[in-house]
Amino acid sequence: MIYEKRNMRVLPDDTDAFGRLNWLAYVRYCEEGEAGLMDLLGFSVMRFYKGLKISFPRRAAVFEYFSPVSPDSLIDLETRVKRVGKTSFTLSHTFYKKNREEGERMVAAKAEITVVAFDEKTHQKTGLPIQLSKSLNQFHVQQTSMK
């Protein structure tokens, strides 16, 4: 199982001075993928902050660009769980560009984002909440078995 969002329109404001999709738009799409994955798992984005004062800052981000994306293109996003550790997890995002809703897809970019559990009371990293860790691991196992 993966989180998918299809047919996100690239707007002129999402592009840089050269008319290519700006890296900041990719970051926003990663946030969409993470929030969508949490919804699939049954968690609101703020659940662990409200209940446990645990936030999830980004520890690392790696982007690879394969093909430029211009305004009026459409983006399909696929988000997968790549790794689940004791205090962090890594999500893999693949961005596909296309010219129309049912058009042929081409990989435009890939990203890996590592998120760490951070205890706002102690100001230190902490273990992933048990419910989140279990759900992420189950999601990861389902993905692996589907390959």
C-alpha positions as CSV (number, residue, x, y, z in Angstrom):
1,M,0.0,0.0,0.0
2,I,1.2,3.5,-0.9
3,Y,-0.2,7.0,-0.6
4,E,-1.0,8.4,-4.0
5,K,-2.2,11.8,-5.1
6,R,-2.8,12.3,-8.8
7,N,-3.2,15.2,-11.1
8,M,-1.8,18.1,-9.1
9,R,-1.6,21.0,-11.5
10,V,1.7,22.9,-11.7
11,L,0.9,26.6,-11.5
12,P,3.1,29.4,-12.7
13,D,3.8,30.5,-9.1
14,D,5.3,27.0,-8.5
15,T,8.1,27.6,-11.0
16,D,11.4,29.4,-10.9
17,A,12.7,32.2,-13.1
18,F,13.5,29.6,-15.8
19,G,9.9,28.2,-15.9
20,R,10.8,24.9,-14.1
21,L,9.1,23.5,-11.1
22,N,10.8,25.1,-8.1
23,W,12.3,22.9,-5.3
24,L,10.1,24.5,-2.8
25,A,7.0,23.1,-4.6
26,Y,8.6,19.7,-4.3
27,V,9.0,20.2,-0.6
28,R,5.3,21.1,-0.4
29,Y,4.4,18.0,-2.3
30,C,6.5,15.9,0.2
31,E,4.4,17.5,3.0
32,E,1.3,16.5,1.2
33,G,2.6,12.9,0.9
34,E,3.4,12.8,4.6
35,A,0.1,14.2,5.7
36,G,-1.8,11.8,3.3
37,L,0.2,8.8,4.6
38,M,-0.7,9.8,8.2
39,D,-4.3,10.0,7.2
40,L,-4.1,6.5,5.7
41,L,-2.7,5.3,8.9
42,G,-5.5,6.9,10.9
43,F,-3.4,9.7,12.5
44,S,-4.0,13.4,12.3
45,V,-0.8,15.4,11.7
46,M,-1.1,17.1,15.1
47,R,-2.1,14.0,17.2
48,F,1.2,13.3,18.8
49,Y,2.0,16.9,19.5
50,K,-1.4,17.5,21.2
51,G,-1.2,14.4,23.2
52,L,2.5,13.8,23.9
53,K,4.2,17.1,22.9
54,I,6.2,15.2,20.3
55,S,6.9,17.0,17.0
56,F,8.5,15.6,13.9
57,P,11.1,17.9,12.4
58,R,13.0,17.0,9.3
59,R,16.5,15.5,9.9
60,A,17.5,15.0,6.3
61,A,16.2,15.6,2.8
62,V,17.7,14.3,-0.5
63,F,16.2,15.3,-3.8
64,E,17.1,14.0,-7.3
65,Y,15.8,15.7,-10.4
66,F,15.4,13.8,-13.6
67,S,13.2,15.9,-15.9
68,P,12.1,19.5,-15.8
69,V,8.5,20.3,-15.1
70,S,6.8,23.3,-16.6
71,P,3.6,25.2,-15.8
72,D,0.3,23.5,-16.8
73,S,1.9,20.1,-16.4
74,L,0.3,17.7,-13.9
75,I,2.2,15.9,-11.1
76,D,1.3,12.5,-9.7
77,L,2.9,11.8,-6.3
78,E,3.6,8.4,-4.7
79,T,4.7,8.2,-1.1
80,R,6.2,5.1,0.5
81,V,7.7,4.2,3.9
82,K,11.4,3.4,3.2
83,R,12.7,2.9,6.7
84,V,11.4,2.9,10.3
85,G,13.9,3.3,13.1
86,K,13.6,3.7,16.8
87,T,13.5,7.5,16.7
88,S,12.9,8.3,13.1
89,F,11.4,7.2,9.8
90,T,12.2,7.9,6.2
91,L,9.6,8.4,3.5
92,S,10.3,8.0,-0.2
93,H,8.5,10.3,-2.6
94,T,8.3,9.8,-6.4
95,F,7.0,12.6,-8.6
96,Y,5.7,11.8,-12.1
97,K,5.0,14.5,-14.6
98,K,2.4,14.3,-17.4
99,N,0.6,16.6,-19.9
100,R,-2.9,15.4,-19.3
101,E,-4.8,13.5,-16.6
102,E,-4.6,10.1,-18.3
103,G,-1.4,10.9,-20.1
104,E,1.9,8.9,-20.0
105,R,3.9,9.4,-16.8
106,M,7.6,10.2,-16.7
107,V,9.6,10.4,-13.5
108,A,10.4,14.0,-12.8
109,A,12.0,13.7,-9.4
110,K,12.5,11.6,-6.3
111,A,12.9,12.6,-2.7
112,E,13.7,10.9,0.6
113,I,12.8,12.7,3.8
114,T,13.9,11.5,7.2
115,V,11.7,12.7,10.1
116,V,12.8,12.4,13.7
117,A,10.6,12.3,16.8
118,F,11.4,15.3,19.0
119,D,10.2,15.7,22.6
120,E,9.2,19.3,23.0
121,K,9.4,19.1,26.8
122,T,13.0,17.8,27.0
123,H,14.1,19.3,23.7
124,Q,15.7,16.0,22.6
125,K,15.0,13.3,20.2
126,T,12.8,10.6,21.5
127,G,11.4,7.2,20.5
128,L,8.6,7.1,17.9
129,P,5.3,6.7,19.6
130,I,4.4,3.0,19.8
131,Q,1.2,3.3,17.8
132,L,3.0,5.2,15.0
133,S,5.9,2.9,14.9
134,K,3.6,-0.2,14.6
135,S,1.5,1.4,11.9
136,L,4.5,2.5,9.9
137,N,6.1,-0.9,10.2
138,Q,2.9,-2.6,9.1
139,F,2.6,-0.2,6.1
140,H,6.3,-0.9,5.2
141,V,5.8,-4.7,5.4
142,Q,2.7,-4.4,3.2
143,Q,4.6,-2.4,0.6
144,T,7.5,-4.9,0.6
145,S,5.2,-7.9,0.2
146,M,3.5,-6.2,-2.8
147,K,6.7,-5.9,-4.8
